[in-house]
Amino acid sequence: MPNYRRNRVEGGCYFFTINLLERHENSLLVQHIDLLRDVVQRV
């Protein structure tokens, strides 16, 4: 696993990308985007 550098700044933010294994005609992330936002906010 790569050794990522993280700038730990209070109030900072991260950008990340989510991909599904079977992306073709899969709307799972769109259907549950509110749940995903809530989980990321809590973490």
C-alpha positions as CSV (number, residue, x, y, z in Angstrom):
1,M,0.0,0.0,0.0
2,P,1.4,3.5,-0.8
3,N,2.6,5.7,1.9
4,Y,0.4,8.8,1.4
5,R,1.3,12.2,2.8
6,R,-1.5,13.8,4.7
7,N,-1.5,17.5,5.7
8,R,-3.3,17.4,9.0
9,V,-4.8,20.9,9.2
10,E,-7.8,21.6,11.5
11,G,-10.9,22.2,9.3
12,G,-9.1,20.8,6.2
13,C,-10.9,18.6,3.7
14,Y,-10.1,15.6,1.6
15,F,-11.1,14.6,-1.9
16,F,-11.8,11.0,-2.8
17,T,-13.3,9.0,-5.6
18,I,-15.6,6.1,-5.2
19,N,-16.0,3.4,-8.0
20,L,-18.2,0.4,-8.0
21,L,-17.0,-2.9,-9.3
22,E,-20.0,-3.2,-11.7
23,R,-20.5,0.4,-12.8
24,H,-22.5,-0.2,-16.0
25,E,-26.2,0.7,-15.4
26,N,-25.6,0.7,-11.6
27,S,-27.2,3.7,-9.8
28,L,-26.5,2.5,-6.3
29,L,-24.4,5.6,-5.4
30,V,-27.0,7.9,-6.9
31,Q,-29.9,6.3,-5.1
32,H,-28.2,6.4,-1.7
33,I,-26.2,9.6,-2.0
34,D,-27.8,11.1,1.2
35,L,-26.7,8.0,3.2
36,L,-23.2,8.3,1.8
37,R,-23.0,12.0,2.7
38,D,-24.2,11.3,6.3
39,V,-21.7,8.5,6.8
40,V,-18.8,10.5,5.5
41,Q,-19.8,13.5,7.7
42,R,-19.9,11.3,10.8
43,V,-16.5,9.7,10.1
